[in-house]
Amino acid sequence: MRVWSILSGLLIIMAEAVSLAQSAGGRSTDTQRRTTTQPESQGQNSAPVQWANRVVGFSSEKVSGSGEQYKASQALGRPSKVPNLGESPAAWAPKTSDGTADEWIQVAFAKPMTIRQIVIGENVNPGAVVRVQVIDAQKKEHTVYKNATLSPRTDPVLRIALNDSAVVGDQVKVFLNGASIAGINQIDAIGISDDTKPITVGINVSNETPKEIIKENLGKTVNSPGQEVAPVIAPDGRTLYFTRNFNKANIGGADRQDVWFSTLTAGTSGNPSSWSEAVNIGPPINNAGDNAISGLSPDGRIAYLINVYLPDGGLSFGISRSVKTRQGWSQPVECKIANNYNLHEKNQLEFCVSPDGRAIILAVQRKDTRGNRDLYVALQKPDRTWAEPISLGPVVNTADSESSPFLAADGRTLYFTSAGHPGYGNGDIFVTRRLDDSWNNWSDPENLGPAINTGEWDGYFTIPASGDFAYLSSRAGSMGEDDIFRLKLYPAIKPDPVAIVSGQVLDAKTKKPVASEVISSLANEDKETAKADYDPETGEYKLILPTQKIYTLKAIKEGYFPTTETLDLSKDKRFRDIKRNLLLIKIEAGQKITMGDVLFEQSQFTLLPGASSELNRLVDMMNQYPVMELMIEGHTDNQGDWEPNMKLSADRVQTVKEYLTSKGIAESRIQTKAWGPSKPIASNGTEEKRKQNRRVEFTILKM
């Protein structure tokens, strides 16, 4: 598989600085890897285990030019390589490759415990451990293991069972005779338990993972004897973009990478849906260099591309965006990221863009990465440039390589490839989820399992908003080089359900499309969750919204009063595709507008939270048109007696008037009228219908 280079890669970022004591006989070092501060179970039949969380000292460390690779800190936390065998930069290694007779490492644990067993992960050339000591609270050393006749093992896990008089301690010291077994020796992890049941050391795979998963080759219309990699599926699932290599039709020649795409044709009875013959996307996205799409906006009209497109036709390291118009794709423009050239060695870059377009997740090597490439996030600033990238943190990143990120439509489920978490090959696909609104608090990554991950490198996972299928690149079962496959997602690794909300914005009177902004926010919260620019020439607006919440949709256009609609997805637990046209009312004399968000408590004239946003827009409009005069009218449903309802509607319009005058609007510009239940716009037969009748309207009397 071709490695993304400066002409075919993704982005860069700033990781959190990691300060480690690295001198020989080193000082105490706190872990920067996910460690266990409380005993935890590794499985239903496994003993609870405490993994080391601090380095007390060590004899030496292998010299490496990349971050924390091979450092003593890599013996902390859960295993990064074990149960597989093989050298790993995410495990401690002594300085000398063939080892010496007196290497050692001493680690500490968060809590002292009665130690009845110890596990030591030797991920490469296991069998070199000659002695193990437990250090108790009085700093007394207890030798619990000796091995005078060293010989290579095939099991990477050394298990030491202590006798009934087990020691209470919180430190373990491991001695190696590296000279006894040829080749590098490493310690991946050290764990202790107060239980006699065996500690299970395995790959973190969900118990719900199916034993068999069918990878479906997309066939000859998409794949070729050449190489198809890096698929990006449009959120609506109808267009698949990918990078093709070793093809004579590529603009830069067969040895250059171009972007191609295929569309999904609708199926009929007896004829399932199928992918169309792939088409080269052409200039300006494809040129003589290496080209690739790495992300799309929810409406599919913005493509995020590797590289910066230069005026002379060349390419440089970075990210660009291109917009789809009636005339085709626009000339790519750079996405400017602060300090994004803070590289360590390799100009390799992979990235994805969040569904709301406000974050770019990057896989890149920088001066402060933990090892090779790490994952970072760059957040968009108000001026549409991007802040300096920050690390996603040590739960996700390892001292090995993280790459190929994809953030699902829910904005919180992240798929990525890692060689630094235990897996089945030299790079497996994992899933992790954001635990809050920050970008550095993630769940423990789960391996997607052996039915998806192979013994080779696996990556480029991409999922449409529906969350039904995943698309990925693989060489196993291909027609030549790497091909594009799809597989049905199982529940354990699915992202949270979302809805695609799409439609047009229309003039309420003429029903003609109006170019405008469409913004969503959580109901009763004045916080934008997503935004789309609606252009009648290019189709409909599209927003992706997580379900099980209530939203407010607003369409905004100069010269029109912003429309507001409530979208209730609180009971939806599956993907939805919702069509919703929004009507804008032009600001002109005679127009009557219902203020949908100006709501009151039942039988009260106290405004509910959320009303202020719409009233503030009314204030802005009256300030923009200083001679405008309004008639504000109040209505109720027919529940209760006539006179109380008339008074209630009068009190409500008076509340609205007082709100406007408190914001500086002259009282003389506002007239009021209370109608009570006399002018319903819906039947009063149900609560939903009655709610429509409990409304406030305003009419523009004068401009």
C-alpha positions in Angstrom: 0.0 0.0 0.0 1.4 3.4 -0.9 2.2 5.6 2.0 0.9 9.1 2.0 3.8 11.5 1.5 4.1 15.3 1.4 2.4 15.0 -1.9 -0.2 12.5 -0.7 -0.7 12.8 2.9 -2.8 14.4 5.7 -2.1 17.0 8.6 -0.1 18.1 11.6 -0.7 18.9 15.2 0.6 19.9 18.6 0.5 17.2 21.2 0.6 17.8 25.0 4.2 17.9 26.2 5.3 14.8 27.9 8.1 15.0 30.5 9.8 11.8 31.3 12.9 11.0 33.4 15.1 9.2 30.9 18.5 9.1 32.5 20.1 5.6 33.2 19.1 4.5 36.6 16.2 6.9 36.0 14.2 8.8 38.5 10.5 8.1 39.3 8.3 8.5 36.2 4.5 8.9 36.1 2.8 7.1 33.3 1.5 8.9 30.2 -0.2 5.7 29.1 -3.7 4.5 30.2 -3.1 2.6 33.4 -5.3 0.9 35.9 -5.6 2.8 39.2 -8.2 0.4 40.5 -8.0 -3.4 40.1 -10.0 -4.4 37.1 -11.3 -7.5 35.5 -9.8 -8.6 32.2 -12.7 -10.9 31.5 -15.4 -12.9 33.3 -13.1 -15.7 34.4 -10.0 -13.5 34.8 -8.4 -12.3 38.0 -8.6 -8.6 38.7 -5.3 -7.0 37.8 -3.4 -3.8 38.6 -1.0 -2.6 36.0 2.0 -0.6 36.9 1.5 3.2 36.8 4.9 4.6 37.7 8.5 3.9 36.8 10.8 3.9 39.9 14.0 3.2 38.1 15.7 1.3 35.2 19.2 0.3 34.0 19.1 1.8 30.5 16.8 2.6 27.6 17.1 2.1 23.9 17.9 5.3 22.1 15.2 6.3 19.7 14.6 9.6 17.9 10.8 9.6 18.3 9.1 10.7 21.5 8.6 8.0 24.1 9.5 5.0 21.9 11.2 2.2 23.8 11.3 4.2 27.0 10.8 2.7 30.5 7.4 4.5 30.6 6.3 2.0 27.9 6.2 -0.8 30.5 3.4 1.0 32.2 -0.3 0.4 31.8 -2.0 -2.4 29.9 0.0 -4.3 27.3 0.5 -2.6 24.0 1.7 -5.6 22.0 1.1 -8.7 24.0 -0.5 -11.3 23.5 1.2 -11.1 20.1 5.0 -11.4 19.7 7.2 -8.9 18.0 9.3 -5.8 18.6 7.3 -2.8 19.5 8.3 0.9 20.2 5.4 0.8 22.7 7.4 -1.5 25.1 10.5 -0.8 27.2 13.8 -2.0 25.7 17.3 -1.8 27.2 19.9 0.2 25.4 21.9 -2.7 23.9 20.1 -4.6 21.2 21.5 -8.0 22.1 21.2 -7.1 25.8 23.5 -7.4 28.8 23.4 -9.6 31.9 22.3 -7.0 34.3 19.4 -5.0 32.8 16.5 -4.1 35.2 13.3 -2.1 35.5 11.5 -1.2 38.7 7.8 -0.1 38.7 5.2 1.0 41.2 1.4 0.5 41.5 -1.3 2.8 42.6 -2.3 0.8 45.6 -0.5 -1.8 47.8 -2.0 -5.2 47.7 -1.4 -8.8 48.8 0.3 -10.1 45.7 -0.6 -13.7 44.8 0.5 -13.5 41.2 2.5 -11.4 38.8 2.4 -11.2 35.0 5.1 -9.8 32.9 4.7 -9.2 29.1 7.8 -10.1 27.1 6.7 -9.2 23.6 9.9 -10.1 21.8 12.4 -12.9 22.5 10.6 -13.9 25.7 12.6 -15.9 28.3 15.3 -13.5 29.4 13.8 -12.7 32.9 16.1 -14.1 35.5 14.8 -12.6 38.7 11.7 -10.8 40.1 11.4 -8.9 43.4 8.5 -7.5 45.2 9.2 -4.4 47.4 6.9 -4.0 50.4 5.9 -0.8 52.3 9.1 -0.9 54.4 11.2 -1.0 51.1 12.2 -4.6 51.9 13.0 -6.7 48.8 11.4 -10.1 48.5 12.6 -12.4 45.7 9.6 -14.2 44.3 11.1 -15.7 41.1 14.5 -17.0 40.0 15.4 -18.7 36.7 19.0 -19.9 36.2 18.4 -22.0 33.1 17.3 -19.5 30.5 15.7 -20.6 27.3 13.4 -19.0 24.7 9.7 -19.2 25.2 6.8 -19.0 22.7 4.4 -17.6 25.3 5.0 -13.8 25.7 3.4 -13.8 29.2 5.5 -14.8 32.1 3.2 -15.8 35.0 4.5 -16.0 38.5 2.4 -17.6 41.2 3.3 -16.7 44.8 2.8 -19.1 47.7 0.3 -18.7 50.5 2.5 -16.3 52.4 2.2 -13.7 49.6 3.8 -10.3 50.1 2.0 -7.1 50.6 3.7 -4.6 48.2 3.3 -1.8 45.7 6.5 -2.2 43.7 8.0 -4.9 41.4 11.6 -5.1 40.1 12.3 -7.2 37.0 15.9 -8.3 36.1 16.8 -9.4 32.6 19.8 -11.3 31.2 19.5 -10.0 27.7 22.8 -11.6 26.7 21.4 -15.1 27.2 18.9 -14.9 24.3 19.9 -13.4 21.0 18.2 -10.2 19.8 16.4 -7.4 21.5 14.5 -8.0 24.8 11.5 -6.0 25.8 9.0 -5.6 28.7 5.5 -4.6 27.5 3.6 -4.5 30.8 3.8 -5.7 34.5 0.7 -6.5 36.4 -0.2 -7.8 39.9 -3.2 -9.4 41.4 -4.4 -10.6 44.8 -6.4 -13.4 43.2 -5.2 -16.9 42.3 -7.3 -17.2 39.1 -5.1 -16.7 36.0 -4.9 -13.1 34.6 -6.2 -13.0 31.1 -4.0 -10.9 28.7 -5.8 -10.5 25.4 -7.0 -8.1 22.7 -9.7 -5.7 23.7 -12.6 -6.9 21.5 -16.3 -6.4 22.3 -18.0 -9.6 23.5 -20.8 -8.7 21.0 -18.4 -9.1 18.0 -19.7 -11.7 15.5 -17.5 -14.6 14.7 -18.0 -14.2 11.0 -18.4 -10.9 9.1 -18.7 -10.9 5.3 -16.6 -8.4 3.5 -18.3 -7.7 0.1 -16.0 -6.6 -2.8 -17.7 -3.7 -4.5 -16.9 -5.3 -7.9 -15.5 -4.3 -11.2 -17.4 -1.0 -11.5 -15.4 0.3 -8.5 -12.3 -1.9 -8.3 -9.7 -2.6 -10.9 -6.5 -4.6 -11.2 -4.8 -1.5 -9.9 -5.1 -0.1 -6.4 -8.2 1.4 -4.8 -7.7 2.9 -1.3 -8.9 5.6 1.0 -12.7 5.4 0.4 -14.9 8.3 1.6 -18.6 7.6 1.5 -20.9 10.7 1.3 -23.1 11.1 4.4 -26.2 10.1 2.4 -24.5 6.9 1.3 -25.1 7.5 -2.4 -21.6 8.6 -3.6 -18.3 6.9 -2.9 -15.0 8.7 -3.5 -11.7 6.8 -3.4 -8.1 7.1 -4.5 -7.0 5.0 -7.5 -3.4 4.2 -8.3 -1.6 2.2 -11.1 -4.2 3.3 -13.7 -3.3 4.7 -17.1 -6.3 7.0 -17.0 -5.0 9.0 -14.1 -4.2 12.6 -15.0 -0.7 12.5 -13.6 0.0 9.1 -15.1 -0.3 5.5 -13.9 2.2 6.1 -11.1 0.2 8.9 -9.6 -2.9 8.8 -7.4 -6.2 10.3 -8.6 -9.6 10.7 -7.1 -12.4 8.6 -8.7 -16.0 8.3 -7.7 -19.0 5.9 -8.1 -22.7 6.5 -7.4 -25.2 4.0 -6.0 -28.1 3.4 -8.3 -31.5 2.8 -6.7 -32.7 -0.8 -6.6 -36.0 -2.1 -7.8 -37.9 -5.3 -7.2 -35.7 -8.1 -8.4 -32.8 -5.7 -9.2 -30.7 -4.7 -6.1 -28.9 -1.4 -6.0 -25.5 -1.3 -7.6 -22.5 0.9 -8.0 -22.0 2.8 -11.3 -18.9 2.6 -13.4 -16.2 4.7 -11.6 -15.4 8.1 -13.1 -12.2 10.2 -12.7 -13.3 13.3 -10.9 -11.0 15.4 -13.2 -9.5 18.8 -12.7 -9.1 20.9 -10.6 -9.1 18.2 -7.9 -6.9 15.9 -9.9 -3.7 17.2 -11.3 -0.3 15.9 -12.2 0.5 15.1 -8.5 -1.0 12.7 -6.0 -4.6 13.5 -5.1 -7.1 12.3 -2.5 -10.3 13.3 -0.8 -10.4 12.8 3.0 -13.7 14.3 4.0 -17.0 15.7 2.9 -19.5 18.1 4.4 -23.0 16.7 5.3 -24.5 17.9 2.0 -21.6 16.5 0.0 -20.8 19.8 -1.6 -17.5 20.5 0.2 -14.6 18.1 -0.3 -11.6 18.3 1.9 -8.4 17.3 0.1 -4.8 16.3 1.0 -2.2 18.9 0.0 -2.3 22.6 -0.7 -2.8 23.4 -4.4 -0.3 26.0 -5.6 -0.8 28.6 -8.4 1.8 26.9 -10.6 -0.1 23.6 -10.5 2.1 22.0 -7.9 1.3 20.7 -4.4 2.6 21.3 -1.0 2.0 19.8 2.5 -1.4 20.6 4.1 -5.1 20.5 3.5 -7.5 22.2 1.0 -11.2 22.4 0.4 -13.1 22.5 -2.9 -16.8 23.5 -3.3 -19.2 21.8 -5.8 -21.1 24.2 -7.9 -23.2 23.9 -11.1 -20.0 24.3 -13.1 -18.2 21.6 -11.2 -15.7 21.6 -8.3 -14.0 24.8 -7.5 -10.2 25.4 -7.4 -9.1 24.0 -4.0 -8.3 26.6 -1.4 -6.0 26.0 1.6 -7.4 25.3 5.1 -5.0 27.4 7.1 -3.9 25.7 10.4 -1.8 27.5 12.9 1.7 25.9 13.3 0.7 23.0 11.1 4.3 22.7 9.7 5.7 21.7 13.1 7.0 18.4 11.8 9.4 16.0 13.3 10.6 14.0 10.3 8.1 12.6 7.9 5.7 14.7 5.9 2.9 12.1 6.2 -0.7 13.2 6.8 -4.1 11.7 7.1 -7.2 13.5 8.4 -11.0 13.6 8.7 -13.4 16.5 9.3 -16.1 16.5 11.9 -19.8 16.4 10.7 -20.3 20.0 11.8 -17.2 21.1 10.0 -15.6 22.7 13.0 -12.9 20.2 13.8 -10.2 18.4 11.8 -8.7 15.2 13.3 -5.2 14.6 12.0 -2.8 11.8 11.9 0.7 13.3 11.7 4.1 13.1 13.2 5.3 16.3 15.0 8.1 17.1 17.4 5.9 16.3 20.4 4.3 13.1 19.2 4.5 10.1 21.5 6.1 8.0 18.8 5.4 8.0 15.1 2.1 9.6 14.0 -0.4 10.6 16.6 -4.0 11.8 16.4 -4.6 15.5 17.0 -7.6 17.9 16.6 -7.5 21.4 15.1 -10.6 23.5 15.9 -12.0 26.1 13.6 -11.7 29.7 14.7 -14.3 32.5 14.0 -12.3 33.7 11.0 -12.6 30.2 9.4 -8.9 29.4 10.0 -7.9 26.6 12.3 -6.2 26.7 15.7 -3.0 24.9 16.4 -3.7 21.2 16.7 -3.8 19.5 20.2 -3.3 15.8 21.0 -6.2 13.5 21.5 -4.3 12.2 24.5 -2.7 9.0 25.8 -5.8 6.8 25.8 -5.9 7.0 22.0 -2.3 7.7 21.1 0.6 5.3 21.7 4.4 5.3 21.2 3.7 3.5 17.9 1.7 4.8 14.9 -1.9 6.0 14.8 -3.4 6.8 11.4 -6.4 6.8 9.2 -9.0 8.6 11.5 -12.7 8.7 10.7 -15.2 10.5 12.9 -18.8 9.2 12.4 -21.8 11.3 11.8 -22.7 11.4 15.5 -19.5 13.5 16.1 -18.3 11.3 19.0 -17.5 7.8 17.6 -13.9 7.7 16.2 -12.4 4.9 14.1 -8.7 4.8 13.6 -5.8 2.5 12.8 -3.1 1.8 15.4 0.0 -0.3 15.6 0.4 0.5 19.3 -2.7 -1.2 20.8 -2.9 -5.0 20.9 -4.1 -6.3 17.6 -3.9 -9.0 14.9 -1.6 -7.4 12.4 0.8 -4.5 11.9 -2.0 -2.0 12.1 -5.6 -2.7 13.2 -8.8 -0.7 13.1 -10.1 0.4 16.5 -13.2 2.3 17.8 -13.3 4.8 20.6 -15.9 7.3 21.8 -15.8 10.8 23.2 -16.9 10.8 26.8 -17.7 14.6 26.9 -17.5 17.7 24.8 -13.8 17.9 25.0 -11.4 16.2 22.6 -9.1 14.5 25.1 -11.4 12.3 27.1 -12.0 9.0 25.2 -13.2 5.5 26.0 -10.6 2.7 25.8 -10.1 1.7 22.2 -11.8 -1.5 21.1 -10.3 -3.7 18.4 -12.9 -4.4 15.7 -11.9 -8.1 15.8 -10.3 -10.7 13.5 -13.2 -10.8 11.0 -12.3 -7.2 10.1 -8.7 -6.9 11.0 -6.1 -9.1 9.2 -2.5 -9.9 9.7 -1.6 -6.9 7.5 -2.3 -3.2 7.8 -6.0 -2.3 7.9 -7.6 1.1 7.7 -9.6 3.7 5.8 -12.8 2.9 7.6 -15.7 5.1 6.4 -19.4 5.0 7.3 -22.5 6.9 5.9 -24.8 8.7 8.3 -27.2 5.7 8.3 -24.6 3.6 10.1 -25.6 0.5 8.2 -22.4 -0.4 6.3 -18.8 0.4 6.6 -16.4 0.8 3.6 -12.7 0.0 3.8 -9.6 -0.9 1.8 -8.2 -4.4 1.9 -5.9 -6.6 -0.2 -7.3 -9.9 1.0 -9.8 -11.1 -1.7 -9.0 -8.3 -4.0 -8.9 -8.2 -7.8 -5.2 -7.3 -7.8 -3.9 -4.6 -5.5 -6.0 -3.1 -2.7 -9.8 -3.0 -3.4 -12.8 -1.3 -1.7 -15.0 -3.6 0.3 -18.0 -3.0 2.5 -19.4 -4.9 5.5 -22.5 -4.7 7.6 -21.9 -3.0 10.9 -22.8 -4.9 14.0 -24.3 -3.0 17.0 -21.3 -3.0 19.3 -19.3 -0.8 16.9 -22.1 1.3 15.4 -22.1 5.0 16.0 -25.0 6.7 17.7 -28.1 7.1 15.4 -28.5 10.4 13.6 -31.0 12.1 11.3 -30.2 13.7 8.0 -32.5 16.7 7.8 -32.7 18.3 4.3 -35.0 20.5 2.2 -35.3 23.9 0.6 -35.8 27.4 2.0 -38.7 29.1 0.3 -40.3 32.5 0.2 -43.5 31.9 2.1 -45.6 34.0 -0.4 -44.0 33.1 -3.8 -42.7 29.6 -2.8 -39.5 30.4 -4.7 -36.1 29.2 -3.2 -34.2 31.8 -1.1 -30.4 31.5 -0.6 -30.0 31.5 3.2 -28.3 30.0 6.3 -29.9 27.1 8.1 -28.9 26.7 11.7 -29.9 24.1 14.3 -29.7 24.4 18.1 -30.9 22.3 21.0 -34.3 23.4 22.1 -34.2 25.9 24.9 -30.5 26.4 24.4 -29.1 29.3 22.5 -26.1 27.2 21.3 -25.6 26.4 17.6 -25.1 22.7 16.9 -24.9 22.7 13.1 -25.1 25.1 10.2 -25.6 24.8 6.4 -25.5 27.3 3.6 -28.5 26.8 1.3 -27.9 27.7 -2.3 -30.9 27.1 -4.6 -28.5 26.5 -7.6 -26.8 23.5 -6.0 -29.8 21.7 -4.4 -31.0 21.4 -0.8 -29.6 22.2 2.6 -28.5 19.2 4.7 -27.8 18.9 8.4 -26.8 15.9 10.4 -28.3 15.8 13.9 -27.9 13.1 16.6 -31.3 11.7 17.5 -33.0 11.5 20.9 -32.9 15.2 21.3 -35.2 18.2 20.4 -33.9 20.8 18.1 -34.8 24.2 16.8 -34.3 24.9 13.1 -33.8 28.5 11.9 -33.5 29.9 8.4 -31.8 33.3 8.3 -31.7 35.7 5.3 -31.3 39.5 5.1 -34.7 41.1 4.4 -36.6 38.2 5.8 -37.8 37.5 9.3 -35.9 34.4 10.5 -38.2 31.4 10.6 -38.1 29.0 13.5 -39.3 25.4 13.6 -39.1 22.7 16.3 -37.8 19.3 15.3 -38.5 16.6 17.9 -36.1 13.6 17.5 -36.4 12.7 21.2 -38.1 9.4 20.6 -36.0 8.3 17.6 -33.5 5.6 18.2 -32.7 4.8 14.6 -31.4 6.6 11.6 -33.9 8.9 10.0 -33.9 10.8 6.6 -36.2 13.8 7.1 -37.3 16.3 4.5 -38.3 19.7 5.9 -38.8 22.8 3.8 -38.5 26.1 5.7 -40.6 29.1 4.8 -39.2 32.7 5.1 -41.5 35.7 5.4 -40.3 38.8 3.7 -40.1 41.9 5.9 -42.7 44.2 4.3 -45.9 46.0 5.3 -48.9 43.8 5.8 -47.0 40.6 6.6 -48.2 38.6 9.6 -45.7 36.3 11.3 -46.4 33.7 14.0 -43.6 33.7 16.7 -43.2 30.0 17.2 -40.7 30.2 20.0 -42.6 32.8 22.0 -44.3 30.4 24.4 -45.8 30.7 27.8 -46.3 28.5 30.8 -49.7 26.8 30.9 -52.4 29.2 31.9 -49.8 31.8 32.7 -48.3 34.9 31.0 -44.7 34.1 32.0 -42.4 33.5 29.0 -40.8 30.1 28.7 -37.0 29.8 28.3 -36.1 30.2 24.6 -38.6 33.0 23.9 -35.9 35.6 24.3 -34.0 34.5 21.2 -36.9 35.1 18.9 -37.9 38.4 20.6 -34.3 39.6 20.4 -34.5 39.0 16.6 -37.7 41.1 16.6 -35.8 43.9 18.4 -33.0 43.7 15.9 -35.5 44.0 13.0 -37.1 47.0 14.5 -33.7 48.6 15.1 -32.8 47.9 11.5 -36.1 49.5 10.3 -36.5 52.5 12.7 -39.9 53.6 11.4 -41.4 50.1 11.5 -44.6 49.8 13.6 -46.1 46.5 14.7 -49.4 45.0 15.9 -48.9 42.2 18.4 -51.8 39.8 18.7 -52.3 37.1 21.4 -54.4 33.9 21.1 -55.4 31.1 23.4 -57.0 27.7 23.0 -60.6 27.1 24.0 -60.0 25.4 27.3 -61.7 27.2 30.2 -64.0 30.2 30.3 -64.1 33.0 27.7 -63.3 35.9 29.9 -60.3 34.4 31.7 -58.9 33.4 28.3 -59.4 36.9 26.9 -57.5 38.4 29.9 -54.8 35.8 29.6 -54.2 36.7 25.9 -54.1 40.4 26.9 -51.6 39.8 29.6 -49.4 37.8 27.3 -49.2 40.4 24.5 -48.5 43.0 27.2 -45.6 40.8 28.4 -44.2 40.8 24.9 -44.7 44.5 24.6 -42.9 45.2 27.9 -40.0 42.9 26.7 -39.6 45.0 23.5 -39.8 48.3 25.3 -37.2 47.1 27.9 -34.8 46.7 24.9 -35.3 50.3 23.8 -38.1 50.0 21.4 -40.5 53.0 21.6 -43.9 52.2 23.1 -45.6 54.2 20.3 -44.3 51.7 17.7 -46.2 48.8 19.2 -50.0 48.2 19.2 -51.5 45.1 20.9 -54.7 43.1 20.5 -56.0 40.2 22.5 -58.3 37.7 20.8 -58.5 34.9 23.3 -59.9 31.7 21.8 -61.8 33.5 19.0 -59.4 32.9 16.1 -58.2 29.3 16.1 -55.9 28.1 13.3 -56.5 24.4 14.2 -59.2 22.4 15.9 -59.1 22.2 19.7 -59.7 18.5 19.7 -56.3 17.4 20.8 -53.5 18.9 22.9 -51.2 19.1 19.9 -53.9 21.1 18.0 -54.6 23.3 21.0 -50.8 24.1 21.3 -51.0 25.6 17.8 -53.8 27.9 18.9 -51.8 29.2 21.9 -49.7 31.6 19.9 -48.4 35.2 19.5 -48.4 36.8 16.1 -47.2 40.2 14.9 -48.3 42.1 11.8 -46.1 44.8 10.2 -48.2 47.9 10.0 -45.7 50.3 8.7 -42.1 50.2 7.3 
